[in-house]
Amino acid sequence: MEKRPIHLAINGRQYSGEVEPRRTLVDFLREDLDLTGTHVGCEHGVCGACTVLLDGVAVRSCLTLAVQANGHDLMTVEGLAGPNGELHPIQAAFHKHHALQCGFCTAGFLMSIFDLLKSRPDIKEEDEIRKALAGNLCRCTGYSGIVAAVREIAAQFRKEPS
């Protein structure tokens, strides 16, 4: 199959490559660029493990073709931490509230929460948080630590005590 050139910015850095038109974005990230923070879960867009931001909007990279990202800006979980490796506030809240166990789903949750808090920094109630994150599945945590982390970071974004 003929390959297509793609050029995109990922976490503020320019990348180029050639891909088959059917190659998924998650496979391009993990296998071609060695950006392995984005995980492959269900490969059906249900679990959320592969969530990345495409032009600032959360998308499932297992359902997005790499050629669809051509010319766009992408943010992966590797782009959350600061330049000296300091944790992003969402990552720090996950750590503080023990919001991860095996860690497989964590990258997808972090990216979904990043996107969520851009549009909903006012989110407070547990049922609202759980509903907003229903597209991300975790089999280990029971979600209580995740909800606590979201509550805390949302309060910080609003500059309120958590």
N, C-alpha and C positions, 0 to 999 in steps of 0.2 A: 504494500500500500504506500502511496506517495505521502511523504511527510510535508508538513506545513511549518513555516517559520513563525515563531511567536516571540514577542517582546513585551515584558511587563515589569512593573515595579513590585517587589515583595519586601515588606518591612523597610521601605525607603531605599532599597538597593535595586539596581537594574539587572534584569536577567533576560537572557535570550536562549532560544533553543529551537529544535525542530521536533515536531511530534506528529504521530499519526492522528488524523482527525477524530478518531474514536477514543483516544487516550484521555482518561479522566484527569481532572486537576489534581486530585489527591495522589494519583500514581506519578504524575509529573513532579509534584512537590517532593514526595518521598524517594522515588527511585532515580529521577534525573537530577534533582537539585540537592538531595540528601538533607532536606528539611523534614525530619522525621517526627516532629512534635505533633503534627496533624495525624490522627490515627484513622485507620480503616476499620470500621465496625461491621455494620450490617450490609453495606454496599447497596442499600435500597432507600437511603435518605430518612430512615426512621429513628436511628439511635442518636444522632447528633455528634458522634465522636469526631467526625471529619469537618466540623464547622470552622469556616474561615470568614474573613470579611472581604468582600469584593466591592471596591469603591465605597467602603464604609458600611455595607449591608451584609448581614450574616447570610451565608449560603452553605449548602451541603456540597463539599468538594468531591464527594463520590458521585454526585449527579450532574456536576458541572464538567464540561469538557475543557481541557486545557486551552484549546483554540478559542473558546468563548472568553477567556481571560486576556486574550491578546490586546495590548494597548491599555490595559486597566491597572489599577492599584490594588494590591492584595496585602492583607495583614494576616499573619499566622500567629500562633501562640508564641513563636520565637520572637515576635516583635513586641510583646508585652513588657518584658523586663527592660530596665534602663540600660544605658550604655556601659555602665560599670557592673552590670549583673544584679543591680538592686531590684527587688521584687516590685512589680506593679501593685498598687493598693488592693486590687482584686485578688492577686496571688497571695499577698500577705494576709488578707482576711481568710482565705481558704486555709492557709497554714494555721492561723490562730484558732479557727473553729473546727479544726480536724475534718474539713469538708472533702477529704479524699481518703481512699484506702488503697485500692490497687492502682489507681491513677489512670486507668485506661480512658475513662470518660472525661477526665479533668480538662484537657485542652479544649474540647468542644464546649464544656460548660463555661470555661473562662471567656471564650470568644463570644458565646451567646450572651453572657452577663455583660460583657463590655458593650455589646450592641444594645442590649436591653436598657442599660443605665443611661445611654445617650438620649434615648427617647422617653424613659420613665424614671428619672431620678427621684420622683415622688413615691415610688413603690414602697410600701411598708408592710402590708398585711400578708401573712403567711399564705393564705389561699391565692392571693394575686401573684405572689412570687412563684408558687408551685405551678399555677396555670401558665404563667409566662415562660417557664422553663420546661413545660411538658414535652417539648420536642427533643429533650436530651434525657437519655436513660442512664441510670446508674444501678448496678446490681449489688453494690457493697454498702453504701453509707446510710440508707434510710432517709436521705435528703435533709435531715434536721440541721446538720452542720452547713450544708450548702445554703439553706434558707437563712441561717444566722449570719453567714458571711455576706450574703446579698443585702440583708437588712443593715448590717454595719456599714458596708461600703456605700450604700444608697444614702444613709444618714451623713456620712462624710462628704459625699457629693453635695448634699443639701446643707452641710455645715451644722448639723444637729447632733446632739448626743445619741448614741445608738441604744 
